[in-house]
Amino acid sequence: MDEQIGDRTFKTKSSAELPRLRQVFTWAKKAGVLRVAHGRVIATKRGLAMTGDPVGFFDRALAALLAIGPLASQRDPDGWLAWPEVNELLDGVVLTLLIGPYVSQRPLPIEHLTDVATETVLDTFEFPAVDDDGVARRVGVDVIDSMDALVLAGVVRRVNLPESSDTDREISRRRHDGSVELTPAGVAATHRLLLGAGYEAPTAGRFTDATATELFLGTDLDDFPTLWGEVEVWRRRRDPLRAAEEVATAVRELEDPALQNLALAVLADMEVAIAGPQVRLLAAEPATRGFALCWLVDEGLEDAQELFDPDDVAWFVDVLAQRLVTGGGESLLETLALAGGEDAQIAAISRLWRSPSPATDTILSAIEDLHPAKVVAKAAHKAMFQRRSWLGTSPP
């Protein structure tokens, strides 16, 4: 019970310093299984009666855990790393995190749950002293702790972990990989909770007979767990090669850069040996070359300098659009710098305005707004004016 870090041993002075023990007792008291009187732990009559009703016991135990909060049940509010407001928020979105595993009815990588939770936290709070990566790491630990509490409740299982990670200690706070899946009891409980929260609570499968293009157009980008569940079910109904071919076709047919990047993310989730040849074909086609080359660079199959061709800059707009969508303004400017210094960037921008890409206006506007060099920003503004004159449109 005494924690050891390096050569130092930290003596445990009370049960309050043992998070799992504190969690179990807090949880048991909330469920009405036991009570504490005069320093003694006493089983309640209600708790003893529940032993003959496993289903009722499960439901009551889960309701008690959710009432306390999977995180709040483990956290010391006076701890030096406490952030109770974030804990409360994450405890409030636990059901949302279970939507993905529920909809797909298969293991979902825990990193997807962490991404959803991190985005929720960053949209709600500001952290002046911690950057976004630091917040993401903290939230990642919180998500794992939440899932571990649901493991104890019999709702989920942690799966696809390396064999060397079999101990509770490693699986809990030190393993950020693997996936989460609902147990049969967890499926039933999640269904009931979703209905109670006003959801229709469907399972994935609406697009199993649809094309990949219809799949991406019909799903909600803002509801990532459900979206990815639909994608997973859609993929399982096809052999990998056919799925890769259909998703590559979607990249060609989709006009929204965000949806094109989603399709490429699905290809990135496939084996490179299967998806790679399809992306190579996309890279040979002018309309999809920019997006496809970004994929090849990100997969380590091409050098980053391949993203800029001074002799053919028309598709460079799509490269910049992909970087803006996936990495934000900083990634956009870093990629524009592949053209060279300020003069080279201005020269490239002076040719971008003729690009047929539907993202051209967005990219030129982003460069004008974000570029720290006034001469480059001014070049982007001039290019937008030239484009609008060329297309016969006027500035908004």
Beta strands, then each sheet from edge to edge (+ up, - down):
strand 1: 3-5
strand 2: 8-10
strand 3: 34-37
strand 4: 40-43
strand 5: 108-109
strand 6: 156-159
strand 7: 179-182
sheet 1: 1+ 2-
sheet 2: 3+ 4-
sheet 3: 5+ 7- 6+
end
